[in-house]
Structures are given as structure tokens and as C-alpha cells.
């Protein structure tokens, strides 16, 4: 365990010395579908001057979520799961009203 910690610190220090930073992914403590639904709302439901609130495609949002978040146990998030939740044809995959965060 200590060896793993030292390896991680060494990689971080090397990155800092080279002018780079290692980006740690953010753990999601709740259900993934709540986070994805917030992006879904900004992509499909919420508008700014008649345009989607976020200027991105569902594919770009999927990549963003997969590359920046992990589940509460530190496991990677499935790209296909996120893609399914972002699909307008899969409303059953998004949170119900009692768990939904309305933007």
C-alpha cells in the first residue's frame, strides 16, 4: 500500500517538475443518472436565446463525463451507460421527479 502511494506521489512530482499537472477524476457520491440528467437538460431542454444551453454534442458531453468523473468507489464510468442516459429516446434511464435536479 505504501509502495503504491509512493509511486503515485512520484508521478505527481515528475509531472509538476515538467510543468504539467495530473488531473484526478472527481468521484460522484450519488447516482450517475442525476449528473448526466443535468447535462441532458442543458443540451436538450434548457435554452439560451433559442439555442441549447451547452454548445456541445452528446458525444462531447459523454467524453467529458467519462474523462472527468469516477463512481464513488473510484471505478471508471461506462461510456455506453452515459451515452444511453443522454439519449432523448431513453427517458426511463433519467432520474424520476423525486431525485431529479431541475435547472
SEMI-99095 format. One line per field, with one value per atom (N, C-alpha, C): residue number from 0; residue in three letters; chain; x, y, z. Coordinates in nm, 4 decimals. Each point is the difference from the previous one (the first is absolute). Example, Ala and Ser with C-alpha at 12.3 -4.5 7.8 and 13.67 -1.06 7.14 Angstrom:
BEGIN
pos = (0|0|0|1|1|1);
code = (ALA|ALA|ALA|SER|SER|SER);
unit = (A|A|A|A|A|A);
px = (1.3190|-0.0890|0.0900|-0.0350|0.0820|-0.0770);
py = (-0.5690|0.1190|0.1200|0.1050|0.1190|0.1090);
pz = (0.7800|0.0000|0.0000|-0.0720|0.0060|0.0730);
This chain:
BEGIN
pos = (0|0|0|1|1|1|2|2|2|3|3|3|4|4|4|5|5|5|6|6|6|7|7|7|8|8|8|9|9|9|10|10|10|11|11|11|12|12|12|13|13|13|14|14|14|15|15|15|16|16|16|17|17|17|18|18|18|19|19|19|20|20|20|21|21|21|22|22|22|23|23|23|24|24|24|25|25|25|26|26|26|27|27|27|28|28|28|29|29|29|30|30|30|31|31|31|32|32|32|33|33|33|34|34|34|35|35|35|36|36|36|37|37|37|38|38|38|39|39|39|40|40|40|41|41|41|42|42|42|43|43|43|44|44|44|45|45|45|46|46|46|47|47|47|48|48|48|49|49|49|50|50|50|51|51|51|52|52|52|53|53|53|54|54|54|55|55|55|56|56|56|57|57|57|58|58|58|59|59|59|60|60|60|61|61|61|62|62|62|63|63|63|64|64|64|65|65|65|66|66|66|67|67|67|68|68|68|69|69|69|70|70|70|71|71|71|72|72|72|73|73|73|74|74|74|75|75|75|76|76|76|77|77|77|78|78|78|79|79|79|80|80|80|81|81|81|82|82|82|83|83|83|84|84|84|85|85|85|86|86|86|87|87|87|88|88|88|89|89|89|90|90|90|91|91|91|92|92|92|93|93|93|94|94|94|95|95|95|96|96|96|97|97|97|98|98|98|99|99|99|100|100|100|101|101|101|102|102|102);
code = (UNK|UNK|UNK|UNK|UNK|UNK|UNK|UNK|UNK|UNK|UNK|UNK|UNK|UNK|UNK|UNK|UNK|UNK|UNK|UNK|UNK|UNK|UNK|UNK|UNK|UNK|UNK|UNK|UNK|UNK|UNK|UNK|UNK|UNK|UNK|UNK|UNK|UNK|UNK|UNK|UNK|UNK|UNK|UNK|UNK|UNK|UNK|UNK|UNK|UNK|UNK|UNK|UNK|UNK|UNK|UNK|UNK|UNK|UNK|UNK|UNK|UNK|UNK|UNK|UNK|UNK|UNK|UNK|UNK|UNK|UNK|UNK|UNK|UNK|UNK|UNK|UNK|UNK|UNK|UNK|UNK|UNK|UNK|UNK|UNK|UNK|UNK|UNK|UNK|UNK|UNK|UNK|UNK|UNK|UNK|UNK|UNK|UNK|UNK|UNK|UNK|UNK|UNK|UNK|UNK|UNK|UNK|UNK|UNK|UNK|UNK|UNK|UNK|UNK|UNK|UNK|UNK|UNK|UNK|UNK|UNK|UNK|UNK|UNK|UNK|UNK|UNK|UNK|UNK|UNK|UNK|UNK|UNK|UNK|UNK|UNK|UNK|UNK|UNK|UNK|UNK|UNK|UNK|UNK|UNK|UNK|UNK|UNK|UNK|UNK|UNK|UNK|UNK|UNK|UNK|UNK|UNK|UNK|UNK|UNK|UNK|UNK|UNK|UNK|UNK|UNK|UNK|UNK|UNK|UNK|UNK|UNK|UNK|UNK|UNK|UNK|UNK|UNK|UNK|UNK|UNK|UNK|UNK|UNK|UNK|UNK|UNK|UNK|UNK|UNK|UNK|UNK|UNK|UNK|UNK|UNK|UNK|UNK|UNK|UNK|UNK|UNK|UNK|UNK|UNK|UNK|UNK|UNK|UNK|UNK|UNK|UNK|UNK|UNK|UNK|UNK|UNK|UNK|UNK|UNK|UNK|UNK|UNK|UNK|UNK|UNK|UNK|UNK|UNK|UNK|UNK|UNK|UNK|UNK|UNK|UNK|UNK|UNK|UNK|UNK|UNK|UNK|UNK|UNK|UNK|UNK|UNK|UNK|UNK|UNK|UNK|UNK|UNK|UNK|UNK|UNK|UNK|UNK|UNK|UNK|UNK|UNK|UNK|UNK|UNK|UNK|UNK|UNK|UNK|UNK|UNK|UNK|UNK|UNK|UNK|UNK|UNK|UNK|UNK|UNK|UNK|UNK|UNK|UNK|UNK|UNK|UNK|UNK|UNK|UNK|UNK|UNK|UNK|UNK|UNK|UNK|UNK|UNK|UNK|UNK|UNK|UNK|UNK|UNK|UNK|UNK|UNK|UNK|UNK);
unit = (A|A|A|A|A|A|A|A|A|A|A|A|A|A|A|A|A|A|A|A|A|A|A|A|A|A|A|A|A|A|A|A|A|A|A|A|A|A|A|A|A|A|A|A|A|A|A|A|A|A|A|A|A|A|A|A|A|A|A|A|A|A|A|A|A|A|A|A|A|A|A|A|A|A|A|A|A|A|A|A|A|A|A|A|A|A|A|A|A|A|A|A|A|A|A|A|A|A|A|A|A|A|A|A|A|A|A|A|A|A|A|A|A|A|A|A|A|A|A|A|A|A|A|A|A|A|A|A|A|A|A|A|A|A|A|A|A|A|A|A|A|A|A|A|A|A|A|A|A|A|A|A|A|A|A|A|A|A|A|A|A|A|A|A|A|A|A|A|A|A|A|A|A|A|A|A|A|A|A|A|A|A|A|A|A|A|A|A|A|A|A|A|A|A|A|A|A|A|A|A|A|A|A|A|A|A|A|A|A|A|A|A|A|A|A|A|A|A|A|A|A|A|A|A|A|A|A|A|A|A|A|A|A|A|A|A|A|A|A|A|A|A|A|A|A|A|A|A|A|A|A|A|A|A|A|A|A|A|A|A|A|A|A|A|A|A|A|A|A|A|A|A|A|A|A|A|A|A|A|A|A|A|A|A|A|A|A|A|A|A|A|A|A|A|A|A|A|A|A|A|A|A|A|A|A|A|A|A|A);
px = (0.0832|-0.0832|0.0877|0.1024|0.0909|0.0741|0.0376|0.0698|-0.0882|-0.1272|-0.0929|-0.0128|-0.0063|-0.0085|0.1248|0.1167|0.1257|0.0074|-0.0470|-0.0005|-0.0891|-0.1139|-0.0923|0.0615|0.0639|0.0640|0.1143|0.0758|0.1110|-0.0526|-0.1081|-0.0580|-0.0490|-0.0601|-0.0478|0.1162|0.1037|0.1167|0.0676|0.0127|0.0611|-0.0818|-0.1313|-0.0866|0.0134|0.0064|0.0144|0.1341|0.1061|0.1318|0.0031|-0.0795|-0.0052|-0.1007|-0.0596|-0.0945|-0.1401|-0.0274|-0.1315|-0.0624|-0.1298|-0.0669|-0.0791|-0.0037|-0.0821|-0.1400|-0.0958|-0.1370|-0.0674|-0.0403|-0.0729|-0.1464|-0.0636|-0.1423|-0.0821|-0.1137|-0.0879|-0.0956|-0.0034|-0.0948|-0.1431|-0.0939|-0.1421|-0.0550|-0.0545|-0.0497|-0.1419|-0.0736|-0.1396|-0.0146|-0.1222|-0.0289|0.0517|0.0619|0.0550|-0.1082|-0.1199|-0.1034|-0.0419|0.0200|-0.0324|0.0971|0.1290|0.0999|-0.0235|-0.0209|-0.0188|-0.1269|-0.1044|-0.1241|0.0191|0.0864|0.0274|0.0576|0.0912|0.0560|-0.1069|-0.0853|-0.1083|-0.0905|-0.0369|-0.0858|0.0644|0.1295|0.0690|0.0179|-0.0005|0.0166|-0.1328|-0.1079|-0.1260|-0.1165|-0.0019|-0.1183|0.0199|0.1103|0.0241|0.0607|-0.0545|0.0456|0.0468|0.0966|0.0475|-0.0131|-0.0925|-0.0275|-0.0379|-0.0735|-0.0461|0.1013|0.1177|0.1048|0.0233|0.0504|0.0294|0.0931|-0.0198|0.0773|0.1488|0.0309|0.1393|0.0236|0.1076|0.0350|0.0927|-0.0606|0.0765|-0.0932|0.0591|-0.0794|-0.0121|-0.0916|-0.0155|0.1288|0.0685|0.1270|0.1067|0.0067|0.0971|-0.0311|-0.1277|-0.0394|0.0314|-0.0244|0.0339|0.1487|0.0831|0.1454|0.0389|-0.0624|0.0298|-0.0306|-0.1158|-0.0392|0.0916|0.0257|0.0849|0.1432|0.0502|0.1386|0.0207|-0.1081|0.0149|-0.0633|-0.0754|-0.0680|0.0227|-0.0071|0.0010|-0.1147|-0.0370|-0.1053|0.0561|-0.0859|0.0412|0.1119|0.0173|0.1058|0.1263|-0.0002|0.1168|0.0055|-0.1077|-0.0030|-0.0380|0.0522|-0.0331|-0.1493|-0.0487|-0.1404|-0.0094|-0.1011|-0.0194|-0.0491|0.0718|-0.0368|-0.1372|-0.0280|-0.1292|-0.1152|0.0229|-0.1038|-0.0338|0.1018|-0.0220|-0.0698|0.0437|-0.0594|-0.1493|-0.0336|-0.1396|-0.0824|0.0543|-0.0722|-0.0203|0.0908|-0.0114|-0.0949|-0.0393|-0.0863|-0.1420|-0.0562|-0.1381|-0.1000|0.0388|-0.0888|-0.0032|0.0753|0.0069|-0.0377|-0.1210|-0.0377|-0.0020|-0.0184|-0.0029|0.1362|0.1067|0.1348|0.0354|-0.0800|0.0249|-0.0747|0.0393|-0.0627|-0.1469|-0.0752|-0.1409|-0.0063|-0.1159|-0.0160|0.0488|-0.0110|0.0434|0.1514|0.0755|0.1468|0.0587|-0.0823|0.0471|0.0347|0.1084|0.0383|-0.0424|-0.0978|-0.0485|0.0846|0.0542|0.0827|-0.0871);
py = (-0.1189|0.1189|0.1254|-0.0006|0.1158|0.0156|-0.1116|0.0045|0.0645|-0.0339|0.0601|0.1508|0.0412|0.1425|0.0741|-0.0617|0.0623|0.0115|-0.1033|0.0036|0.1138|0.0162|0.1062|0.1373|0.0174|0.1276|0.0296|-0.1034|0.0179|0.0478|-0.0592|0.0415|0.1442|0.0374|0.1369|0.0986|-0.0335|0.0896|0.0146|-0.1081|0.0045|0.0891|-0.0129|0.0824|0.1477|0.0313|0.1393|0.0557|-0.0785|0.0459|0.0239|-0.0745|0.0170|0.1067|0.0680|0.1065|-0.0502|-0.1238|-0.0565|-0.0350|-0.0132|-0.0465|-0.1255|-0.0925|-0.1187|0.0340|-0.0278|0.0329|-0.1228|0.0145|-0.1072|0.0122|-0.1130|0.0010|0.0230|0.0615|0.0350|-0.1160|-0.0491|-0.1076|0.0533|-0.0751|0.0320|-0.0825|0.0642|-0.0717|-0.0503|0.0589|-0.0391|-0.0832|-0.0035|-0.0753|0.0751|-0.0724|0.0578|0.0663|-0.0577|0.0538|0.1422|0.0393|0.1368|0.0990|-0.0326|0.0858|0.0075|-0.1156|-0.0035|0.0760|-0.0097|0.0706|0.1518|0.0513|0.1438|0.0417|-0.0802|0.0291|-0.0174|-0.1018|-0.0228|0.1230|0.0540|0.1182|0.1170|0.0213|0.1119|-0.0224|-0.1256|-0.0325|0.0009|-0.0494|-0.0188|0.0856|0.0387|0.0662|0.1487|0.0370|0.1399|0.0733|0.1161|0.0767|0.1384|0.0523|0.1372|0.0650|0.0922|0.0652|-0.1012|-0.1024|-0.1004|-0.1082|0.0084|-0.0997|-0.0823|-0.1246|-0.0807|0.0747|-0.0209|0.0694|-0.0335|-0.1232|-0.0422|-0.0181|0.0578|-0.0114|-0.1205|-0.1186|-0.1239|-0.1079|-0.1050|-0.1145|-0.1001|-0.0932|-0.1044|-0.0813|-0.0197|-0.0730|0.0746|0.1317|0.0804|0.0008|0.0064|-0.0034|-0.1360|-0.1065|-0.1352|-0.0089|0.0465|-0.0018|0.0806|0.1166|0.0859|-0.0730|-0.0612|-0.0698|-0.1187|-0.0799|-0.1191|0.0382|0.1103|0.0411|0.0778|0.0483|0.0848|-0.0526|-0.1089|-0.0526|-0.1497|-0.0474|-0.1430|-0.0244|-0.1263|-0.0272|0.0106|-0.0166|0.0219|-0.0934|-0.1141|-0.0948|0.0219|0.1043|0.0301|-0.0750|-0.0723|-0.0752|0.0914|-0.0286|0.0823|-0.0083|0.1017|0.0046|-0.0520|-0.0804|-0.0611|0.1028|0.0070|0.0924|-0.0340|-0.1288|-0.0392|0.0329|-0.0094|0.0348|0.1478|0.0843|0.1447|0.0335|-0.0610|0.0259|-0.0364|-0.1129|-0.0421|0.0999|0.0468|0.0961|0.1342|0.0369|0.1272|-0.0087|-0.1201|-0.0189|0.0490|0.0825|0.0450|-0.1160|-0.1117|-0.1154|-0.0892|0.0341|-0.0837|0.0774|0.0538|0.0777|-0.0838|-0.1306|-0.0867|-0.0111|0.0377|-0.0061|0.1250|0.1049|0.1227|-0.0041|0.0816|-0.0063|0.0420|-0.0590|0.0373|0.1351|0.0600|0.1354|0.0152|-0.1042|0.0137|0.0065|-0.0531|0.0049|0.1013|0.0505|0.0879|0.1385|0.0561|0.1363|0.0854|0.0851|0.0853|0.1258|0.0226|0.1196|0.1181);
pz = (0.0000|0.0000|0.0000|0.0845|0.0051|-0.1316|-0.0597|-0.1278|-0.1074|-0.0014|-0.0964|0.0224|0.1252|0.0313|-0.0466|0.0222|-0.0427|-0.1523|-0.0698|-0.1459|-0.0501|0.0648|-0.0399|0.0238|0.1158|0.0317|-0.0966|-0.0354|-0.0936|-0.1353|-0.0468|-0.1282|0.0076|0.1123|0.0166|0.0022|0.0725|0.0079|-0.1356|-0.0716|-0.1332|-0.0921|0.0073|-0.0842|0.0348|0.1286|0.0430|-0.0463|0.0117|-0.0443|-0.1503|-0.0738|-0.1451|-0.0416|0.0978|-0.0311|-0.0286|0.0303|-0.0240|0.1343|0.0000|0.1208|-0.0334|0.0934|-0.0172|0.0460|-0.0827|0.0329|0.0604|0.1235|0.0662|-0.0364|-0.0227|-0.0331|0.1262|-0.0174|0.1114|0.0267|0.1247|0.0311|0.0135|-0.0522|0.0122|0.1153|0.1009|0.1180|-0.0168|-0.0912|-0.0212|-0.1258|-0.0500|-0.1217|-0.1225|-0.0892|-0.1222|-0.0841|-0.0015|-0.0881|0.0390|0.1256|0.0415|-0.0645|0.0016|-0.0639|-0.1508|-0.0624|-0.1449|-0.0383|0.0823|-0.0293|0.0003|0.0860|-0.0005|-0.1357|-0.0531|-0.1320|-0.1080|0.0162|-0.0959|-0.0070|0.1164|0.0029|-0.0729|0.0226|-0.0645|-0.1500|-0.0411|-0.1414|-0.0755|0.0639|-0.0714|0.0495|0.1267|0.0547|0.0276|0.0593|0.0353|-0.1194|-0.0273|-0.1158|0.0421|-0.0738|0.0163|-0.1367|-0.0121|-0.1284|-0.1076|0.0387|-0.0952|-0.0334|0.0559|-0.0257|0.1259|-0.0154|0.1192|0.0949|0.1281|0.1025|-0.0084|-0.0393|-0.0195|-0.1488|-0.0494|-0.1411|-0.0181|0.0075|-0.0145|-0.0525|-0.0517|-0.0444|0.1144|-0.0144|0.1010|0.0126|-0.1106|0.0015|0.0796|-0.0179|0.0747|0.1495|0.0343|0.1408|0.0599|-0.0759|0.0459|0.0307|-0.0923|0.0211|0.1235|0.0176|0.1146|0.1307|0.0089|0.1232|0.0271|-0.1022|0.0159|0.0372|-0.0568|0.0245|0.1291|0.0627|0.1174|0.1281|-0.0084|0.1177|0.0146|0.1242|0.0325|0.0977|0.0185|0.0975|0.1410|0.0996|0.1387|0.0448|-0.0691|0.0336|-0.0815|-0.0838|-0.0816|-0.1314|-0.0339|-0.1254|-0.1163|-0.1184|-0.1163|-0.0328|-0.0662|-0.0414|-0.1425|-0.0248|-0.1310|-0.1019|-0.1101|-0.1071|-0.0574|-0.0191|-0.0571|0.0940|0.1306|0.0975|-0.0093|-0.0055|-0.0094|-0.1307|-0.1086|-0.1312|0.0013|0.0632|0.0097|0.0802|0.1119|0.0846|-0.0704|-0.0881|-0.0733|-0.1190|-0.0357|-0.1158|0.0281|-0.0892|0.0188|-0.0039|-0.0591|-0.0132|0.1237|0.1040|0.1206|0.1266|0.0077|0.1191|0.1278|-0.0137|0.1189|0.0673|-0.0695|0.0574|0.0806|-0.0140|0.0745|0.1333|0.0969|0.1329|-0.0025|0.0919|0.0156|0.0716|0.0048|0.0541|0.1420|0.0844|0.1397|0.0130|-0.0960|0.0050|-0.0993|-0.0876|-0.1061|0.0532|-0.0503|0.0321|-0.1189|0.0209|-0.1088|-0.0076|-0.1170|-0.0199|-0.0379);
